[in-house]
Amino acid sequence: EHLQTHELSIPPKTLLQYTLPPLFFYKPNLWWPNGMGKQSLYNVGITVDVKGFGESDSWSHQFGFRKIESIIDSVTGGRLFKVNGQCVFIRGGNWILSDGLLRLSKKRYMADIKFHADMNFNMLRCWGGGLAERPDFYHYCDIYGLLVWQEFWITGDVDGRGVPVSNPNGPLDHDLFMLCARDTVKLLRNHASLALWVGGNEQVPPKDINAALKNDLKLHPFFMSVVGNTALG
Amino acid sequence: MVEMGKRVLDSGWLAARSTEVAATGVQLTTTHPPSGPSAPWMEAAVPGTVLGTLTKNKLVPDPFYGLNNEAILDIADSGREYYTFWFFTTFECAMKGNQHVNLNFRAINYSAEVYLNGHKEILPKGMFRRHSLDVTDILLPDGKNLLAVLVYPPDHPGSIPPEGGQGGDHEIGKDVATQYVEGWDWMTPIRDRNTGIWDEVSISITGPVKISDPHLVSSFFDGFKRAYLHTTLELENKSSWLAQCSLTLQVTTELEGNISLV
C-alpha cells in the first residue's frame, strides 16, 4: 500500500510542478524528540522512468512522521512546543556552527550532535549570525532526535544598533535575502528535526522581509484545516 | 551507459591566490591547467574556506590556537584581492545519448566565476543559495574535464575596531552572509570572512527528465491512527520531445539489518 505509480506526459523543454495523491498510512511509527521515544524514519524513494529511455532520475530521503506545533503562551510569554500532541519540556542549546573554518564533515556533525543528544538536549537553536545549517547537520538531528530552531541572517549587525551604527534596514539587497531564504527552505524542509523558522536573532527583520517570510512560510490552508486550530502554526 | 545519480567532487582540488595566477579562467581550463600542488598552487580544502586551505598547507598558523589569529592578515588590511582564490579540479564524465549532466554547488561564499573546459558561467552573490549549471553541452565526451572556480569574498567584509566588539564595524551585515565572521563576544574575527566553496560540489547525471526539490508533508487524523504523506515535486523535461513518464513513489521502513517492509 505504500507504493504508487502514476503516468504523466511532460512537454519538451518544460518544468512542471506535480502533486501526487496522498499516500495513506495506518498507525505509522512516529518520530519523537530525544527522550520521548524513537526517532522512527521511513525511506521515501521517488523514481521517474521515461518511455524509451528507462530510469531517468531518482531521489530518496529519510522522512519522519511527526506533527510539531508551537505557540506563544499568553500567561508566561514563553514559547510552548508540542510534538505529536504531547507537550515537550525544551532542553536546548545555542548553536552557531561546528567550526570557524567550515570544516564540516559528516563525521564531525555526527560526533557534535550525538554529544548534544547524550547531554539529554532535545533542541538546538541555530543563531541568526551563524549558518543556515547544512543537510548533514539536519540528518544527524533527525537521527538523534534534536529539534532545530533555525534563524535567518538578521542580527544587531543589520538593525541600526552598534558602534559604528549598522545599516538600519537589514542587508542591502532584500530580494537576494529572500532568494537565499527560499532556497534554504527548499534545501532543508523535509527534515523531521526542523521545528521552527525564526526571522532573526532577538528582533524582527525589516518590514518587507518579515512580511515576505511570514507569507511564504505560513501553513497551507489544507493543513490549517487538518490541524483544526488556527492558533497553532 | 554511464551510471546515473550524484557524484561528489571533494578530492583533488588545487587552490591559488588569484593575484599570483597569470592565466585566465579560459586558459586554466584549456591550454594552461595547473600541473599540481606547486607554487602558487596548493592542495585545497573543498568544501571549506580559503583560510582553511591556507591552514591545511601551513601557510598561516592555526587561528584557533593561542593568539595565532593575530598573526593572520585581516581582509580589511589586505584588501579583498588577497583572499580571492582560484580553485581547480578535473573530473571524468563520459555520458551517453539523452543523458544530461548538472554541475552543482550547494553553497559558495560569496560569488564566483566558473570555467569548465573554457566556458564561463557567473555564480551570483549570496552565501546561502544553491547553484546548478547544465553542463551537458560543455563536457568533453572522452577524457578529463577541467574545472576552475574563481571565488570572491563578501562585498562588504568590513573592518575590526582595535577594541574588537560585536560584529566589528557591522559592514558584513550589508551582504547576505554569516555575520559572526567580524568577531563577536565569543569569537575572534575570521580573517577571510569564510570566503570559499564551503559546501558540497557535485555532478548529477540524469536522463531526459530530472526531479527537483521534492516536498514531503504529513497530515494526521483520529489521534495519529491515520496519516497521509503528501508529496509535491518539480519535473523538468530537458529533451526536445514529449516525455511519457512513470512516476513511482515508494515508502519503506527498515525492520532489522537490510530487511525492509514495503
Interface residues (C-beta under 8 A of the other chain):
Chain A: H2 L3 Q4 T5 H6 E7 L8 S9 I10 P11 P12 K13 T14 L15 L16 Q17 Y18 T19 L20 P22 L23 F24 F25 Y26 K27 P28 N29 L30 S40 L41 Y42 N43 V44 G45 I46 T47 V48 D49 V50 K51 G52 F53 G54 E55 S56 D57 S58 W59 H61 F63 F65 R66 K67 N84 G85 I96 L97 G100 L101 L102 R103 L104 W127 G128 G129 G130 L131 A132 R134 P135 W153 T155 G156 D157 V158 G162 V163 P164 V165 S166 N167 G170 P171 L172 D173 L176 F177 L179 C180 A181 D183 T184 K186 L187 R189 N190 F222 F223 V226
Chain B: M4 G5 A45 P47 G48 T49 L51 G52 T55 P63 F64 N98 R106 A107 K125 G126 M127 F128 R129 R130 G165 Q166 G167 D169 H170 I172 G173 K174 D175 V176 A177 T178 Q179 Y180 E182 W184 W186 M187 I190 N194 G196 W198 D199 T206 G207 P208 V209 K210 I211 S212 D213 P214 H215 L216 V217 S218 S219 F220 F221 G223 F224 K225 R226 A227 Y228 L229 H230 T231 T232 L233 E234 L235 E236 N237 K238 S239 S240 W241 L242 A243 Q244 C245 S246 L247 T248 L249 Q250 V251 T252 T253 E254 S260 V262
